[in-house]
Amino acid sequence: MTATHTRAANLVLTALESAVRAPSPHNTQPWRFEIGDGRIDVHLDPARVLTVVDPDGREARLSCGAAILNIQLALRAAGRASAVHLLPDRARPAHLATVWLQGQCPVTPEDRAFARAITFRRSNRRPFADRPVPRWIRHSLVRAASLEGASLALLERPAELDRLAGLLRHAEHLQSEDPAFQEELRRWTAEGGHRDDGVPPSAGGPRQAPGALLTLRSYPGAEDRPERPYESEPLVAVLSSFTDTPLAQLRTGQALQRVLLTGTTAGVSASFLSQPVEIGATRRELRELLGGQACPQAVLRFGYGFATPATPRRRPEAVSRPRSQ
């Protein structure tokens, strides 16, 4: 192997190591990659799409969109530009994107900061401090979503937040009463230290003390954890697209990751409040709350919290293969 080929292989490996750090529902990691000459093809892995909570693959496509952005950011931090073609083959809808490696590009401090943030970003399900997120960070989060063609609505009025909290409680109740949902959740709750996917017990937060405004998802084993109060004035935002097509979901996944990394670089933690967008009725009500135009794709909670351990990830070599000609 020539030095040029070695450098290219190392560059692709770095990009894939960043790609697999993207968030995904229940840490399912629903992606596969094919490596070709100067390209990385991103595919949806149908075996890792949650059949109960995500039957049409919407959340899985969001996750793959986040992985695509991570690839681009890792390449930029290494001094290489890239071009992305989303949904390049209509006959193969699981072929979500082709990332083409381009020429050299200057590396900015922001490029380096975002590449570092990919490694440190976590979904923080623990209590946040009762400390408001400054206005400049809120503006940065909103701008990050708009840069990728999505919108981020901050629910800053008490009436909006109360209505969202009601939808969250209702959706959580419906899922807690659904045996199929609970079985799927148990299947993806990792036990022991031998899995490279799923949500390990270390990633779950404590039980919420009575009176909490927001209802976080209850993972198996939560009943054995100590009870603690959560923040009294949470910052909640809804990330939305303007259509609800697979293409829009991929782009919104890119926006999701840019928002999360923007928060990480500013020292702000985030976690998902996914229940309202996983049930059709509550998702429609959430859309009405947003004015009836946008299509809500993710609900996020932001704040200042202690560092949390990383969730496991499959290695790049386990999720990639050479591209067949």
C-alpha positions as CSV (number, residue, x, y, z in Angstrom):
1,M,0.0,0.0,0.0
2,T,1.4,3.4,-1.0
3,A,1.7,6.3,1.4
4,T,-1.1,8.1,-0.4
5,H,-3.4,5.0,0.1
6,T,-2.4,4.8,3.7
7,R,-3.3,8.4,4.4
8,A,-6.6,8.0,2.6
9,A,-7.4,4.8,4.6
10,N,-6.5,6.6,7.9
11,L,-8.7,9.6,6.9
12,V,-11.7,7.3,6.2
13,L,-11.1,5.5,9.5
14,T,-11.1,8.8,11.4
15,A,-14.3,9.8,9.6
16,L,-16.1,6.5,10.5
17,E,-14.9,6.7,14.1
18,S,-16.7,10.0,14.3
19,A,-19.8,8.7,12.4
20,V,-20.5,6.0,14.9
21,R,-20.6,8.5,17.7
22,A,-23.9,9.9,16.4
23,P,-26.9,9.5,18.7
24,S,-29.6,7.0,17.9
25,P,-32.8,5.8,19.6
26,H,-32.0,3.2,22.3
27,N,-28.4,3.4,20.9
28,T,-29.4,1.1,18.1
29,Q,-26.7,2.5,15.7
30,P,-28.8,1.9,12.6
31,W,-26.1,2.5,10.0
32,R,-23.8,0.7,7.6
33,F,-21.0,2.1,5.5
34,E,-19.4,1.1,2.2
35,I,-15.9,2.4,1.4
36,G,-14.9,3.1,-2.2
37,D,-12.3,5.1,-4.0
38,G,-12.7,8.6,-2.6
39,R,-16.2,8.0,-1.2
40,I,-18.2,6.7,1.8
41,D,-21.7,5.4,1.2
42,V,-24.1,5.6,4.1
43,H,-26.8,2.9,4.3
44,L,-29.7,2.4,6.7
45,D,-29.5,-1.0,8.5
46,P,-33.1,-2.2,8.5
47,A,-32.2,-4.9,11.1
48,R,-31.6,-2.0,13.6
49,V,-34.7,0.0,13.0
50,L,-37.0,-0.2,16.0
51,T,-40.1,-2.0,14.7
52,V,-42.4,-0.8,17.5
53,V,-41.4,2.8,18.2
54,D,-40.0,3.7,14.8
55,P,-41.8,1.4,12.2
56,D,-41.2,3.8,9.3
57,G,-37.5,4.4,10.2
58,R,-38.0,8.2,10.8
59,E,-35.8,8.3,13.9
60,A,-33.3,5.9,12.3
61,R,-32.9,8.4,9.4
62,L,-32.4,11.2,11.8
63,S,-29.6,9.2,13.4
64,C,-28.0,8.5,10.0
65,G,-28.2,12.2,9.1
66,A,-26.3,13.0,12.3
67,A,-23.7,10.4,11.4
68,I,-23.3,12.0,7.9
69,L,-22.6,15.4,9.5
70,N,-20.0,13.8,11.8
71,I,-18.2,12.4,8.7
72,Q,-18.1,15.8,7.1
73,L,-16.9,17.5,10.3
74,A,-14.2,14.9,10.9
75,L,-12.9,15.4,7.3
76,R,-12.9,19.1,7.7
77,A,-10.9,18.9,10.9
78,A,-8.4,16.8,9.0
79,G,-8.1,19.4,6.3
80,R,-10.3,17.7,3.7
81,A,-13.4,19.1,2.1
82,S,-16.3,16.8,1.2
83,A,-19.5,16.9,-0.9
84,V,-22.7,15.0,0.1
85,H,-25.4,13.5,-2.2
86,L,-28.4,12.6,-0.1
87,L,-30.6,9.7,-1.4
88,P,-28.5,9.2,-4.5
89,D,-30.4,6.1,-5.8
90,R,-34.2,6.2,-5.9
91,A,-34.2,2.4,-6.6
92,R,-32.4,1.8,-3.3
93,P,-34.0,3.9,-0.5
94,A,-31.8,2.4,2.1
95,H,-28.8,4.1,0.4
96,L,-29.1,7.3,2.3
97,A,-26.0,9.2,1.2
98,T,-22.7,9.3,-0.6
99,V,-20.0,11.4,0.9
100,W,-17.3,12.3,-1.7
101,L,-13.9,13.3,-0.5
102,Q,-12.7,16.5,-2.1
103,G,-9.5,18.5,-2.0
104,Q,-7.6,20.2,0.8
105,C,-9.4,22.9,2.9
106,P,-8.2,25.3,5.6
107,V,-8.9,24.1,9.1
108,T,-10.6,26.7,11.4
109,P,-10.7,26.7,15.3
110,E,-14.4,25.9,15.0
111,D,-13.6,22.8,12.9
112,R,-11.3,21.5,15.5
113,A,-13.8,22.3,18.3
114,F,-16.6,20.5,16.6
115,A,-14.4,17.5,15.9
116,R,-13.5,17.3,19.6
117,A,-17.1,17.7,20.6
118,I,-18.1,14.6,18.7
119,T,-16.0,12.6,21.1
120,F,-17.3,14.3,24.3
121,R,-21.0,14.7,23.4
122,R,-23.3,12.6,25.6
123,S,-27.1,12.2,26.1
124,N,-27.3,13.4,29.7
125,R,-30.4,11.9,31.4
126,R,-29.4,13.2,34.8
127,P,-30.6,16.3,36.6
128,F,-29.4,19.7,35.4
129,A,-28.5,22.6,37.6
130,D,-31.1,25.3,38.2
131,R,-29.0,27.7,36.1
132,P,-30.4,29.3,33.0
133,V,-28.7,28.8,29.7
134,P,-27.5,32.2,28.5
135,R,-29.3,34.0,25.7
136,W,-26.2,33.9,23.4
137,I,-26.1,30.1,23.7
138,R,-29.8,29.9,22.9
139,H,-29.3,32.0,19.8
140,S,-26.4,29.8,18.8
141,L,-28.5,26.6,19.1
142,V,-31.3,28.1,17.0
143,R,-28.7,29.3,14.4
144,A,-27.1,25.9,14.2
145,A,-30.4,24.3,13.2
146,S,-31.0,26.9,10.6
147,L,-27.6,26.3,9.0
148,E,-28.8,22.8,8.1
149,G,-32.2,23.8,6.9
150,A,-34.2,23.0,10.0
151,S,-35.9,25.1,12.7
152,L,-35.4,24.9,16.5
153,A,-38.2,26.4,18.5
154,L,-37.3,27.2,22.2
155,L,-40.4,26.7,24.4
156,E,-39.7,29.7,26.7
157,R,-43.3,30.7,27.5
158,P,-44.8,28.9,30.5
159,A,-48.0,28.0,28.7
160,E,-46.0,26.3,25.9
161,L,-43.8,24.4,28.3
162,D,-46.8,23.2,30.3
163,R,-48.5,22.0,27.2
164,L,-45.4,20.1,26.1
165,A,-45.1,18.6,29.6
166,G,-48.7,17.4,29.3
167,L,-48.0,15.7,25.9
168,L,-44.8,14.2,27.4
169,R,-46.7,12.7,30.3
170,H,-49.4,11.3,28.1
171,A,-47.0,9.8,25.6
172,E,-44.9,8.2,28.4
173,H,-48.1,6.7,29.9
174,L,-49.1,5.2,26.6
175,Q,-45.7,3.7,26.1
176,S,-45.5,2.4,29.7
177,E,-48.8,0.6,29.1
178,D,-47.7,-0.9,25.7
179,P,-46.2,-4.4,26.3
180,A,-44.6,-4.5,22.8
181,F,-42.9,-1.1,23.5
182,Q,-41.7,-2.3,26.9
183,E,-40.3,-5.5,25.5
184,E,-38.4,-3.6,22.8
185,L,-37.0,-1.2,25.4
186,R,-35.9,-4.1,27.5
187,R,-34.2,-5.7,24.5
188,W,-32.1,-2.6,23.9
189,T,-31.3,-1.9,27.6
190,A,-27.7,-3.3,27.9
191,E,-26.8,-5.4,30.9
192,G,-23.2,-6.2,31.8
193,G,-20.2,-5.0,30.0
194,H,-20.2,-7.1,26.9
195,R,-22.6,-5.3,24.5
196,D,-21.4,-2.7,22.0
197,D,-24.9,-1.2,21.6
198,G,-28.0,-0.5,23.6
199,V,-28.4,1.8,26.7
200,P,-26.3,0.6,29.6
201,P,-27.5,1.1,33.2
202,S,-24.7,3.8,33.7
203,A,-26.4,6.0,31.1
204,G,-29.7,6.2,32.9
205,G,-30.5,8.9,35.4
206,P,-31.9,8.7,38.9
207,R,-35.6,8.4,39.6
208,Q,-37.4,11.7,39.4
209,A,-38.7,13.2,42.6
210,P,-42.4,13.9,42.8
211,G,-43.4,17.2,41.2
212,A,-41.0,17.2,38.3
213,L,-42.3,19.1,35.3
214,L,-40.8,16.9,32.6
215,T,-41.2,13.1,32.4
216,L,-38.0,11.5,31.3
217,R,-38.1,8.0,29.8
218,S,-38.0,5.3,32.4
219,Y,-35.5,2.6,31.5
220,P,-35.6,-0.9,33.0
221,G,-33.9,-0.9,36.4
222,A,-34.8,2.8,37.1
223,E,-37.0,1.7,40.1
224,D,-33.8,0.6,41.9
225,R,-32.0,3.9,41.6
226,P,-32.2,6.7,44.2
227,E,-34.7,9.5,43.8
228,R,-33.5,13.0,43.0
229,P,-35.1,16.4,42.1
230,Y,-34.6,17.6,38.5
231,E,-34.3,21.2,37.4
232,S,-37.4,23.3,38.1
233,E,-37.1,25.6,35.0
234,P,-35.8,23.4,32.1
235,L,-34.9,24.7,28.7
236,V,-36.8,22.6,26.1
237,A,-36.7,23.0,22.3
238,V,-38.4,21.3,19.4
239,L,-36.4,20.6,16.3
240,S,-38.5,20.5,13.2
241,S,-38.4,20.1,9.4
242,F,-40.6,21.8,6.9
243,T,-41.7,18.6,5.2
244,D,-41.7,15.0,6.5
245,T,-40.0,13.2,3.7
246,P,-37.0,10.9,4.1
247,L,-34.8,13.6,2.6
248,A,-36.1,16.1,5.1
249,Q,-35.5,13.7,7.9
250,L,-31.9,13.2,6.8
251,R,-31.3,16.9,6.7
252,T,-32.9,17.4,10.1
253,G,-30.6,14.7,11.5
254,Q,-27.7,16.8,10.3
255,A,-29.3,19.8,12.0
256,L,-29.8,17.8,15.1
257,Q,-26.1,16.9,15.4
258,R,-25.0,20.5,14.7
259,V,-27.3,21.7,17.5
260,L,-26.0,19.0,19.9
261,L,-22.3,19.8,19.1
262,T,-23.0,23.5,19.4
263,G,-24.3,22.9,22.9
264,T,-21.3,20.7,23.7
265,T,-18.7,23.2,22.6
266,A,-20.5,25.8,24.9
267,G,-20.5,23.4,27.9
268,V,-24.3,22.7,27.7
269,S,-25.6,19.2,28.1
270,A,-28.7,17.8,26.3
271,S,-31.0,14.8,26.4
272,F,-33.9,13.6,24.3
273,L,-37.6,13.8,25.2
274,S,-38.6,11.5,22.4
275,Q,-42.0,10.2,23.6
276,P,-44.2,12.9,22.1
277,V,-42.8,12.5,18.6
278,E,-42.9,8.7,18.7
279,I,-46.7,8.6,19.0
280,G,-48.8,9.9,16.1
281,A,-51.5,11.6,18.2
282,T,-49.1,13.5,20.4
283,R,-46.9,14.4,17.5
284,R,-49.8,16.0,15.8
285,E,-50.7,18.0,18.9
286,L,-47.1,19.1,19.2
287,R,-47.3,20.3,15.6
288,E,-50.3,22.4,16.5
289,L,-48.4,23.8,19.5
290,L,-45.7,25.0,17.0
291,G,-48.3,26.7,14.7
292,G,-49.3,23.8,12.4
293,Q,-46.6,24.4,9.8
294,A,-43.5,22.6,11.0
295,C,-43.0,18.8,11.3
296,P,-41.6,18.1,14.8
297,Q,-38.7,15.6,14.6
298,A,-37.0,15.7,18.0
299,V,-37.6,17.3,21.4
300,L,-34.6,18.2,23.4
301,R,-33.8,19.3,26.9
302,F,-30.8,21.5,27.5
303,G,-28.9,22.5,30.7
304,Y,-25.8,22.3,32.8
305,G,-25.1,18.9,34.2
306,F,-22.2,16.7,35.4
307,A,-20.3,14.6,32.9
308,T,-21.8,11.3,32.1
309,P,-20.1,8.1,30.8
310,A,-20.1,7.3,27.1
311,T,-22.5,4.7,25.8
312,P,-20.9,1.8,23.9
313,R,-20.3,1.9,20.1
314,R,-19.6,-0.7,17.5
315,R,-16.1,-0.3,15.9
316,P,-15.9,1.1,12.4
317,E,-14.7,-2.2,11.0
318,A,-17.9,-3.9,12.3
319,V,-20.2,-1.5,10.4
320,S,-18.2,-1.0,7.2
321,R,-17.0,-3.0,4.2
322,P,-15.4,-2.2,0.8
323,R,-17.8,-1.0,-1.8
324,S,-18.7,-3.6,-4.4
325,Q,-18.3,-2.4,-8.0
